[in-house]
Amino acid sequence: MTYISDILYWISTGLLVPVIVLLILLFIRALLLIGGFFGQYLAIRKNEATIRPELETLSSDRLDDFAERLPKSNASLVNVYMRRLLAVKDSPAHVQRLLADFEIAADKDLTVSKTLAKLGPMLGLMGTLIPMGPALVGLSTGDIASMAYNMQVAFATTVVGLFSSAVGFITQQVKQRWYLQDMTNLEFIAGLINEKRNKS
């Protein structure tokens, strides 16, 4: 039994360095996500100011004018798919495919946030528990310096893991709301396309 416990101890101790490296990478990715999220927020605010008033009064007869007024410089996901929808408005199959493609693209953009939200706590907990063993050994042998170092590592990994998870969770919640609004707008345009097709 002692032999098996020693094997488990060495395995868990050997995992500490990979866990810390992964936590550092998650932390860097969380910082990059914050920057990208802020840029996306600014683009959405700008988009809301230009597109929303147009959508409020848009009818099936004015779809061609709306397509011309879409900002060419705005490369946000919803604008790209609005342009594509209006370009293939004569094909119902292509319209449905583009709506499905938008959902896939939106889900792909949410992947990083979901990963951070799930991996952050797991790696943080692993980084907390692994150094506790050596810390307890240091405490039992009177090696206070070793215990203090291991406790410091445990607390640091917890904080980094929770920070990454918080960034992932918050950005995921907000982006899901953004994409839900975008999907509503795209379905509205698809409905107008269908209405125009039925009239002609």
N, C-alpha and C positions, 0 to 999 in steps of 0.2 A: 504493500500500500504506500509506503514511504517513497518507493521508486516511482510509482505512478504520479504521486503528488509532486515530486521533483520535476518530472517531465512536464506536467502541466504548468508548474512555476516557470520553467525555462521557456516554454512556448509563449506564455503570457508576457514574460519580460522581453522576449525577442520581438513581440508585436509593438512594443512601445515606440520605437523609432519610426516604423511605417505609419503608425497612427498619428504621431506628431507631424510628420511630413504631410500626410493627407489633410490634417487640420490647417496647416499653414497654406496649402493650396486652396482649401475651401475658403479660408479667410480672404486670400487674394481675389478669388472668384467672386466673393460677396462684395468686395470693394468695387470690382469692375461692374458687377450687376447694379450697384447703386448709381454709378455714373451713367450706364446705359438707360436705367429706369428714369433718371432725371431728364435725359435727352428725349426719351419717349414721351414723358409727361409734357414737355414743352411743345413737341410736335402735335400731340393730341389737343392741347389748348388752342394752338393755331388752327388746327383742322376744324375744331368745334366752331370757332369764330367764323370760318368761311363756308363750311359745308352744311352745318345744321340749319341756318336760315334758308338755304337752298332747298333742303329736304322738306322743310315745313310746308312749302308752297309748290313742291314738285308734282307734276301730273304726267300721265303717260304721253301726252302730246308734246311735252317739253323735254323729253329724254335726250334728244340730239343736242339741244342747247346746253343742257346740263353737262353732257360729255365734253363739250368744248370749254366750258367754264371750270372744269376740274383742274386744280393747280398741277402743272407738269413737274414743278420742282419738288413737290412733296412726295417723298418715296415711302410714306408710311404704308403698312400692310393693307389697311382698309382702302386707301386711295388706289393702290396698285390693283386690287381686286375689283374696285368699282370701274376702273378703266377697262379691265378685261371683260367684266360682265357686259358693259355697254358695247364692247367691240364684237361680242358673239351673241347679241340679242336676238338674232334670227334662229338660233339653235337652242331649243329647250334642254337638250341633253348636255350641251356645253355649259349652260347656265347652272344646271344642277351639279355638274362636276366641279365647277368653280366654287360653288358654295361649300361643297365637301372639302375641296382643297384648302379653302380658307380655314375651316375648322382644324384641319391637320397642321397647317402652318402656325395657327395660334397655339395649338397644343405643344408643338415643337418649341415655340418661344417660351412656353411655361416650364419646359423641362428643367432648366437650370434652377429656377426657383423651387420646384418640387424636390429636386435632388438636394439642394441646400437644406430645405426644411426637414427632410427625412434623415440625411446623413449626418448633419450637424450634431443632433443630440446623441446619436449612436456612437460616433467617434469621440464626442466629448465625454460620454460616460466611460468608454473604454480607456480614454486617456486619464480619467479620474481614478478608476479602479486599479489599473495596472501598477502605478507607483505606490499604491497603498500597501501592497505586500512588502516591498523593500522598506517602506517607511515604518511599518510595524516591526520588522526585523531590526531596523536601526534603533527603534525605541526600546526593544527588549535587550539589546546589547549595550545600550547607553550611548550610541553614536547619534547624538542630537543633530550634528551637522548634516548627516546623511538623511535623517528623518525630515529635517526642515527643507532640504533640497527636493526630496520626493513629494512632499506636501505642496511645495511651490509649483512643481510640474503638474500635480493633480488639479490644483485650483486654476492654473493658467489654461489647461486644456478644456476645463469645464466652461470657462468664460468664452474662449474662442469658439467652441462648439455651439454654445447658446447664441452667441452673436450671429454666427453664420446661419443658424436655424431661424432666428428672428428676421433677418434680412430676407431669407427665402420665403418665409411664411407671409410677411407683409406684402412683398412684391407679387407673390402668387395671388393673394386675395384681390389686390387692386387691379392687376392685369386681367384676371378673370372677369371682373366687372367691365373693364374697357372692351374686352373682346366680345362680351355679351352684347354691349351696345353696338359695336361694329357689325356683329352678325345680324342684329335687328335691322340696321340700316341697309345691309346688303340684301336681306330677304325682302325689305320694302321695295328696293330697286328691282329685284327679280319679279316681284308681284306686279309692278308697273310695266315691266317688259312683257309679262304674260298678258296683262290687260290690253296693251297696245297690239299684241299679236292677235288677240281675239277680235279686236275691232276691225282689223284689216283682213 
